[in-house]
Amino acid sequence: MKKIKGIFKNKLVLLFVGALIIGFGGAVLYLSQTDKPKKEENKQEETKKDEGAENQTEKGNLPTEQSTPKAPAPVQEKAPTGNLTSLGNLVSSVTAQKSVSDDSIAILFYLESAGAFTVQEKVGSAWQTTMENVSYAGRGGLQAGTLASGQASKTLRVLKIENGKYTAVTKEFTVNRAEVEAALGIKTYN
């Protein structure tokens, strides 16, 4: 007890301890006050985003993201296998990109609209379906297959499916390994 009284008799130590307590309390108060505006801004931004999303759906606009993708309707007919079809034209382009890890080339179709599609590869003079009823969101490219490391070229086309029937077809695109390599690993076909 005498030691404690001895410490408090020393006015310099007492002032130092008091300054530390006041400084620590002030720092805590300052940090708590500076954090409040950030929390309020975040709450205001979240409220604005929520109101904006509600306004969009109230006006009849679809939300930008769909939580559950719809499964495409089953195809009710066989895909055409010949070169001549009565289907409409589907505007598209193809990008072929060589892989950095191996010698394969990825083939992506960029189509004018979203929906369900079938990918076909030309074998001889006939078309064979390689992927059927594939859902495409309309962005990012529809993966249509790859050109394997030993393969020199591949000819592909895509058919659009609406209500279970084929309605449109792209022109045929021939992806040639020599052209992709000459374009430094990425080539777009229009």
Protein Blocks (a to p, Z undefined) as FASTA:
>chain_A
ZZmmmmmmmmmlmmmmmmmmmmmmmmmmmmmmmmmmmmmmmmmmmmmmmmmmmmmmmnop
acfbdfbdcdddddfbdcdfbfbdcbdcddddddddddfkbmcdcdddddfbecdddddd
dehjbccdfbghiacehiaiaaebdcdfklmbdcddddddeehiafbdcddddddfklmm
mnnopacdZZ
